[in-house]
Amino acid sequence: MIHYAITDPSTLHFNTLQEELKRFSRIASMIVYRDKQNPYYANHAKAFIEHAKGFDKVLLHADYLLAKQLGADGVHLMSTQYDDIIPSKSLGLFVIISTHTLDEMKRAEALGADMLTLSPIFDTPNKGKALGVNVLKEAIEAVDIPVIALGGIVSENEIEQCRSAGASGFASIRYFA
């Protein structure tokens, strides 16, 4: 099962970047650098990619051109970035996109995304009503690309529920904090 760490300023500190990434690598197989408010994002992304060793995939959030320029394995696109799937793939990037409905999942698959997240599966602050594991299971059966459960995954209990539903993995911020 894929363990996908989504970083944010509360979980990744650049003054101790190497130690932080080593900590993440003990439990995460994939990682994405995500910081929506950082005016130094490009500089931090460069350092992140240079030091992120030991992960199956190292991704940047949203900016596929920067991901390509800095040598990231791929990009995690937001649910508003469907038009960026094809250009990202044409650059040879691994593409994950955030989805929230079955229609979005099918659209992502048709456009060539390699993987997608479906969220929120469990209750998550400020993310709307949880979809639940039954919806996750139905959604997984409706597409042929890997589905990563996201949202409210903070313990082994939620991870096991996602595994039982057939998810290819889970993504979280708080689980890896």
C-alpha atoms as an extended CHARMM CRD file, in Angstrom:
* protein
*
       177  EXT
         1         1  MET       CA              0.0000000000        0.0000000000        0.0000000000  PROA      1               0.0000000000
         2         2  ILE       CA              1.3160000000        3.4420000000       -0.9610000000  PROA      2               0.0000000000
         3         3  HSD       CA              1.9960000000        5.7790000000        1.9700000000  PROA      3               0.0000000000
         4         4  TYR       CA              1.8570000000        9.2710000000        0.4450000000  PROA      4               0.0000000000
         5         5  ALA       CA              3.0170000000       12.1890000000        2.5880000000  PROA      5               0.0000000000
         6         6  ILE       CA              1.6410000000       15.6070000000        1.7370000000  PROA      6               0.0000000000
         7         7  THR       CA              3.7910000000       18.2670000000        3.3220000000  PROA      7               0.0000000000
         8         8  ASP       CA              2.7320000000       21.6800000000        4.4940000000  PROA      8               0.0000000000
         9         9  PRO       CA              4.4130000000       24.3710000000        6.6020000000  PROA      9               0.0000000000
        10        10  SER       CA              3.2620000000       22.6740000000        9.8010000000  PROA      10              0.0000000000
        11        11  THR       CA              4.9620000000       19.3660000000        8.9500000000  PROA      11              0.0000000000
        12        12  LEU       CA              8.0950000000       20.3330000000        7.0010000000  PROA      12              0.0000000000
        13        13  HSD       CA             10.6710000000       22.7850000000        8.3430000000  PROA      13              0.0000000000
        14        14  PHE       CA             13.4320000000       23.9000000000        6.0230000000  PROA      14              0.0000000000
        15        15  ASN       CA             15.9060000000       24.7830000000        8.7720000000  PROA      15              0.0000000000
        16        16  THR       CA             16.1060000000       21.0110000000        9.4590000000  PROA      16              0.0000000000
        17        17  LEU       CA             15.1920000000       19.7750000000        5.9720000000  PROA      17              0.0000000000
        18        18  GLN       CA             17.4510000000       16.7220000000        5.7920000000  PROA      18              0.0000000000
        19        19  GLU       CA             16.3100000000       15.4360000000        9.1780000000  PROA      19              0.0000000000
        20        20  GLU       CA             12.6800000000       16.1340000000        8.2980000000  PROA      20              0.0000000000
        21        21  LEU       CA             12.8990000000       14.2120000000        5.0300000000  PROA      21              0.0000000000
        22        22  LYS       CA             14.6470000000       11.3210000000        6.7480000000  PROA      22              0.0000000000
        23        23  ARG       CA             11.7660000000       11.2180000000        9.2590000000  PROA      23              0.0000000000
        24        24  PHE       CA              9.1910000000       11.1710000000        6.4420000000  PROA      24              0.0000000000
        25        25  SER       CA             11.0820000000        8.4700000000        4.5350000000  PROA      25              0.0000000000
        26        26  ARG       CA             10.7530000000        6.0550000000        7.4520000000  PROA      26              0.0000000000
        27        27  ILE       CA              6.9920000000        5.7710000000        6.8740000000  PROA      27              0.0000000000
        28        28  ALA       CA              6.1990000000        7.3520000000        3.4810000000  PROA      28              0.0000000000
        29        29  SER       CA              6.8750000000        5.8170000000        0.0730000000  PROA      29              0.0000000000
        30        30  MET       CA              5.8740000000        8.9740000000       -1.8490000000  PROA      30              0.0000000000
        31        31  ILE       CA              6.0690000000       12.6300000000       -0.9010000000  PROA      31              0.0000000000
        32        32  VAL       CA              4.9100000000       15.9540000000       -2.3050000000  PROA      32              0.0000000000
        33        33  TYR       CA              6.1670000000       19.4090000000       -1.4290000000  PROA      33              0.0000000000
        34        34  ARG       CA              3.0850000000       21.5760000000       -0.9250000000  PROA      34              0.0000000000
        35        35  ASP       CA              3.0750000000       25.1200000000        0.4220000000  PROA      35              0.0000000000
        36        36  LYS       CA              0.4210000000       27.3230000000       -1.1100000000  PROA      36              0.0000000000
        37        37  GLN       CA              1.5380000000       30.5520000000        0.5910000000  PROA      37              0.0000000000
        38        38  ASN       CA              5.3380000000       30.4720000000        0.3520000000  PROA      38              0.0000000000
        39        39  PRO       CA              6.8240000000       33.3330000000       -1.7120000000  PROA      39              0.0000000000
        40        40  TYR       CA             10.0710000000       31.2880000000       -1.8580000000  PROA      40              0.0000000000
        41        41  TYR       CA              8.3520000000       28.1550000000       -3.1400000000  PROA      41              0.0000000000
        42        42  ALA       CA             10.7040000000       27.6290000000       -6.1020000000  PROA      42              0.0000000000
        43        43  ASN       CA             13.8250000000       27.8770000000       -3.9320000000  PROA      43              0.0000000000
        44        44  HSD       CA             12.3850000000       25.5640000000       -1.3040000000  PROA      44              0.0000000000
        45        45  ALA       CA             11.1870000000       23.1500000000       -3.9950000000  PROA      45              0.0000000000
        46        46  LYS       CA             14.7240000000       22.9550000000       -5.3830000000  PROA      46              0.0000000000
        47        47  ALA       CA             16.1690000000       22.1380000000       -1.9510000000  PROA      47              0.0000000000
        48        48  PHE       CA             13.3540000000       19.6750000000       -1.2840000000  PROA      48              0.0000000000
        49        49  ILE       CA             14.0090000000       17.7340000000       -4.4950000000  PROA      49              0.0000000000
        50        50  GLU       CA             17.7840000000       17.7700000000       -3.9820000000  PROA      50              0.0000000000
        51        51  HSD       CA             17.4340000000       16.2470000000       -0.5110000000  PROA      51              0.0000000000
        52        52  ALA       CA             14.4110000000       13.9630000000       -0.9550000000  PROA      52              0.0000000000
        53        53  LYS       CA             16.1300000000       10.6080000000       -1.2920000000  PROA      53              0.0000000000
        54        54  GLY       CA             14.6270000000        7.2790000000       -0.3580000000  PROA      54              0.0000000000
        55        55  PHE       CA             11.1370000000        7.8330000000       -1.7870000000  PROA      55              0.0000000000
        56        56  ASP       CA              9.5950000000        5.9490000000       -4.7000000000  PROA      56              0.0000000000
        57        57  LYS       CA              8.2560000000        9.2520000000       -6.0580000000  PROA      57              0.0000000000
        58        58  VAL       CA              9.0370000000       12.8930000000       -5.2440000000  PROA      58              0.0000000000
        59        59  LEU       CA              6.4580000000       15.3820000000       -6.4740000000  PROA      59              0.0000000000
        60        60  LEU       CA              5.7440000000       19.0840000000       -6.4550000000  PROA      60              0.0000000000
        61        61  HSD       CA              2.3130000000       20.5360000000       -5.8930000000  PROA      61              0.0000000000
        62        62  ALA       CA              0.4680000000       22.2470000000       -8.7620000000  PROA      62              0.0000000000
        63        63  ASP       CA              3.4190000000       23.6550000000      -10.7690000000  PROA      63              0.0000000000
        64        64  TYR       CA              4.2290000000       21.0910000000      -13.4560000000  PROA      64              0.0000000000
        65        65  LEU       CA              6.6950000000       23.3470000000      -15.2600000000  PROA      65              0.0000000000
        66        66  LEU       CA              8.7250000000       23.8280000000      -12.0720000000  PROA      66              0.0000000000
        67        67  ALA       CA              8.4950000000       20.0960000000      -11.3700000000  PROA      67              0.0000000000
        68        68  LYS       CA             10.0300000000       19.3660000000      -14.7770000000  PROA      68              0.0000000000
        69        69  GLN       CA             12.6450000000       22.1160000000      -14.4680000000  PROA      69              0.0000000000
        70        70  LEU       CA             13.8400000000       20.8730000000      -11.0610000000  PROA      70              0.0000000000
        71        71  GLY       CA             13.8020000000       17.1830000000      -11.9240000000  PROA      71              0.0000000000
        72        72  ALA       CA             10.9020000000       16.0390000000       -9.7540000000  PROA      72              0.0000000000
        73        73  ASP       CA              9.3570000000       12.6860000000      -10.5920000000  PROA      73              0.0000000000
        74        74  GLY       CA              6.0000000000       14.2990000000      -11.0450000000  PROA      74              0.0000000000
        75        75  VAL       CA              3.3250000000       16.7370000000      -10.0340000000  PROA      75              0.0000000000
        76        76  HSD       CA              0.2330000000       16.5990000000       -7.8470000000  PROA      76              0.0000000000
        77        77  LEU       CA             -2.3670000000       18.7440000000       -9.5770000000  PROA      77              0.0000000000
        78        78  MET       CA             -5.2830000000       20.4150000000       -7.8430000000  PROA      78              0.0000000000
        79        79  SER       CA             -8.8690000000       19.5550000000       -8.7730000000  PROA      79              0.0000000000
        80        80  THR       CA             -8.9960000000       22.7770000000      -10.7990000000  PROA      80              0.0000000000
        81        81  GLN       CA             -6.0810000000       21.7280000000      -13.0440000000  PROA      81              0.0000000000
        82        82  TYR       CA             -7.5110000000       19.1090000000      -15.4030000000  PROA      82              0.0000000000
        83        83  ASP       CA             -6.2070000000       21.1130000000      -18.3600000000  PROA      83              0.0000000000
        84        84  ASP       CA             -2.6700000000       20.5780000000      -17.0290000000  PROA      84              0.0000000000
        85        85  ILE       CA             -2.7610000000       16.7630000000      -17.1510000000  PROA      85              0.0000000000
        86        86  ILE       CA             -1.8770000000       16.4380000000      -20.8430000000  PROA      86              0.0000000000
        87        87  PRO       CA              0.9270000000       19.0530000000      -20.8070000000  PROA      87              0.0000000000
        88        88  SER       CA              2.3680000000       17.4500000000      -17.6480000000  PROA      88              0.0000000000
        89        89  LYS       CA              2.3300000000       14.0010000000      -19.2480000000  PROA      89              0.0000000000
        90        90  SER       CA              3.9220000000       15.3900000000      -22.4180000000  PROA      90              0.0000000000
        91        91  LEU       CA              6.8730000000       16.4880000000      -20.2690000000  PROA      91              0.0000000000
        92        92  GLY       CA              7.2720000000       12.9390000000      -18.9710000000  PROA      92              0.0000000000
        93        93  LEU       CA              5.9760000000       13.6710000000      -15.4830000000  PROA      93              0.0000000000
        94        94  PHE       CA              4.0910000000       11.2650000000      -13.2500000000  PROA      94              0.0000000000
        95        95  VAL       CA              0.6950000000       12.9110000000      -12.6540000000  PROA      95              0.0000000000
        96        96  ILE       CA             -1.5880000000       12.6920000000       -9.6420000000  PROA      96              0.0000000000
        97        97  ILE       CA             -4.7010000000       14.8440000000       -9.4970000000  PROA      97              0.0000000000
        98        98  SER       CA             -7.0550000000       15.5710000000       -6.6280000000  PROA      98              0.0000000000
        99        99  THR       CA            -10.6480000000       14.4900000000       -7.1890000000  PROA      99              0.0000000000
       100       100  HSD       CA            -13.8440000000       14.6630000000       -5.1400000000  PROA      100             0.0000000000
       101       101  THR       CA            -16.4440000000       12.9300000000       -7.3320000000  PROA      101             0.0000000000
       102       102  LEU       CA            -16.7260000000        9.9300000000       -9.6280000000  PROA      102             0.0000000000
       103       103  ASP       CA            -17.1270000000       12.2250000000      -12.6460000000  PROA      103             0.0000000000
       104       104  GLU       CA            -13.8460000000       13.9550000000      -11.7800000000  PROA      104             0.0000000000
       105       105  MET       CA            -12.1440000000       10.5810000000      -11.3750000000  PROA      105             0.0000000000
       106       106  LYS       CA            -13.3150000000        9.3900000000      -14.7880000000  PROA      106             0.0000000000
       107       107  ARG       CA            -12.2510000000       12.6790000000      -16.3820000000  PROA      107             0.0000000000
       108       108  ALA       CA             -8.7770000000       12.4170000000      -14.8150000000  PROA      108             0.0000000000
       109       109  GLU       CA             -8.4160000000        8.8580000000      -16.0650000000  PROA      109             0.0000000000
       110       110  ALA       CA             -9.5590000000        9.7770000000      -19.5860000000  PROA      110             0.0000000000
       111       111  LEU       CA             -7.0290000000       12.6260000000      -19.7310000000  PROA      111             0.0000000000
       112       112  GLY       CA             -4.1800000000       10.2910000000      -18.7950000000  PROA      112             0.0000000000
       113       113  ALA       CA             -3.5160000000       10.8810000000      -15.0900000000  PROA      113             0.0000000000
       114       114  ASP       CA             -1.3630000000        8.1330000000      -13.5890000000  PROA      114             0.0000000000
       115       115  MET       CA             -3.0580000000        8.1790000000      -10.2070000000  PROA      115             0.0000000000
       116       116  LEU       CA             -5.6380000000       10.1870000000       -8.3320000000  PROA      116             0.0000000000
       117       117  THR       CA             -6.6280000000       11.0970000000       -4.8330000000  PROA      117             0.0000000000
       118       118  LEU       CA            -10.2480000000       10.9310000000       -3.7320000000  PROA      118             0.0000000000
       119       119  SER       CA            -11.2310000000       13.1040000000       -0.7870000000  PROA      119             0.0000000000
       120       120  PRO       CA            -12.3590000000       13.6410000000        1.8420000000  PROA      120             0.0000000000
       121       121  ILE       CA            -12.8500000000       10.0340000000        2.8920000000  PROA      121             0.0000000000
       122       122  PHE       CA            -13.0820000000       10.8100000000        6.6190000000  PROA      122             0.0000000000
       123       123  ASP       CA            -13.9220000000       14.0120000000        8.4760000000  PROA      123             0.0000000000
       124       124  THR       CA            -11.3110000000       16.6620000000        7.8330000000  PROA      124             0.0000000000
       125       125  PRO       CA            -11.3030000000       20.2790000000        9.0110000000  PROA      125             0.0000000000
       126       126  ASN       CA            -12.6730000000       22.6670000000        6.3590000000  PROA      126             0.0000000000
       127       127  LYS       CA            -13.0390000000       20.0090000000        3.6360000000  PROA      127             0.0000000000
       128       128  GLY       CA            -16.7760000000       19.3940000000        3.5480000000  PROA      128             0.0000000000
       129       129  LYS       CA            -18.7770000000       16.2600000000        4.2200000000  PROA      129             0.0000000000
       130       130  ALA       CA            -16.7880000000       13.0350000000        4.3570000000  PROA      130             0.0000000000
       131       131  LEU       CA            -17.4670000000       10.6220000000        1.4860000000  PROA      131             0.0000000000
       132       132  GLY       CA            -16.8900000000        7.5020000000        3.5800000000  PROA      132             0.0000000000
       133       133  VAL       CA            -15.3080000000        4.1530000000        2.7590000000  PROA      133             0.0000000000
       134       134  ASN       CA            -18.3610000000        2.8170000000        0.9010000000  PROA      134             0.0000000000
       135       135  VAL       CA            -18.0920000000        5.6210000000       -1.6680000000  PROA      135             0.0000000000
       136       136  LEU       CA            -14.3330000000        5.0120000000       -1.8110000000  PROA      136             0.0000000000
       137       137  LYS       CA            -14.8930000000        1.3340000000       -2.6030000000  PROA      137             0.0000000000
       138       138  GLU       CA            -17.4720000000        2.0930000000       -5.3320000000  PROA      138             0.0000000000
       139       139  ALA       CA            -15.1870000000        4.7280000000       -6.8600000000  PROA      139             0.0000000000
       140       140  ILE       CA            -12.1890000000        2.4010000000       -6.9360000000  PROA      140             0.0000000000
       141       141  GLU       CA            -14.2380000000       -0.1630000000       -8.8540000000  PROA      141             0.0000000000
       142       142  ALA       CA            -15.2790000000        2.4600000000      -11.4200000000  PROA      142             0.0000000000
       143       143  VAL       CA            -11.7820000000        3.4040000000      -12.6550000000  PROA      143             0.0000000000
       144       144  ASP       CA             -8.7100000000        1.5050000000      -13.7970000000  PROA      144             0.0000000000
       145       145  ILE       CA             -6.0020000000        3.7430000000      -12.3360000000  PROA      145             0.0000000000
       146       146  PRO       CA             -4.7340000000        3.6830000000       -8.7520000000  PROA      146             0.0000000000
       147       147  VAL       CA             -6.8750000000        5.5500000000       -6.2330000000  PROA      147             0.0000000000
       148       148  ILE       CA             -5.2800000000        7.0830000000       -3.1620000000  PROA      148             0.0000000000
       149       149  ALA       CA             -7.6220000000        7.7790000000       -0.2370000000  PROA      149             0.0000000000
       150       150  LEU       CA             -7.2030000000       11.2610000000        1.2480000000  PROA      150             0.0000000000
       151       151  GLY       CA             -8.8150000000       13.1830000000        4.0440000000  PROA      151             0.0000000000
       152       152  GLY       CA             -8.9890000000       12.5510000000        7.7610000000  PROA      152             0.0000000000
       153       153  ILE       CA             -6.4870000000        9.7050000000        7.7680000000  PROA      153             0.0000000000
       154       154  VAL       CA             -4.7160000000       10.0760000000       11.0880000000  PROA      154             0.0000000000
       155       155  SER       CA             -4.3400000000        6.5250000000       12.4350000000  PROA      155             0.0000000000
       156       156  GLU       CA             -3.8750000000        2.8920000000       11.4870000000  PROA      156             0.0000000000
       157       157  ASN       CA             -7.6420000000        2.4370000000       11.8470000000  PROA      157             0.0000000000
       158       158  GLU       CA             -8.4110000000        4.7180000000        8.8870000000  PROA      158             0.0000000000
       159       159  ILE       CA             -5.5530000000        3.2020000000        6.8760000000  PROA      159             0.0000000000
       160       160  GLU       CA             -6.9420000000       -0.2980000000        7.3910000000  PROA      160             0.0000000000
       161       161  GLN       CA            -10.4270000000        0.8340000000        6.3200000000  PROA      161             0.0000000000
       162       162  CYS       CA             -8.9450000000        2.2900000000        3.1180000000  PROA      162             0.0000000000
       163       163  ARG       CA             -6.9660000000       -0.8920000000        2.4890000000  PROA      163             0.0000000000
       164       164  SER       CA            -10.0960000000       -3.0080000000        2.9950000000  PROA      164             0.0000000000
       165       165  ALA       CA            -11.9880000000       -0.8080000000        0.5330000000  PROA      165             0.0000000000
       166       166  GLY       CA             -9.3400000000       -1.5390000000       -2.1040000000  PROA      166             0.0000000000
       167       167  ALA       CA             -7.4200000000        1.7470000000       -2.1280000000  PROA      167             0.0000000000
       168       168  SER       CA             -3.9620000000        1.5780000000       -3.6760000000  PROA      168             0.0000000000
       169       169  GLY       CA             -2.7520000000        3.7580000000       -0.8580000000  PROA      169             0.0000000000
       170       170  PHE       CA             -3.5030000000        6.6860000000        1.3800000000  PROA      170             0.0000000000
       171       171  ALA       CA             -2.3310000000       10.2790000000        1.5290000000  PROA      171             0.0000000000
       172       172  SER       CA             -2.2490000000       12.4760000000        4.5680000000  PROA      172             0.0000000000
       173       173  ILE       CA             -0.7440000000       15.5400000000        6.1530000000  PROA      173             0.0000000000
       174       174  ARG       CA             -1.5510000000       14.8740000000        9.7990000000  PROA      174             0.0000000000
       175       175  TYR       CA             -0.6420000000       11.1630000000        9.8380000000  PROA      175             0.0000000000
       176       176  PHE       CA              2.9520000000       12.0340000000        8.9470000000  PROA      176             0.0000000000
       177       177  ALA       CA              3.2370000000       15.0540000000       11.2760000000  PROA      177             0.0000000000
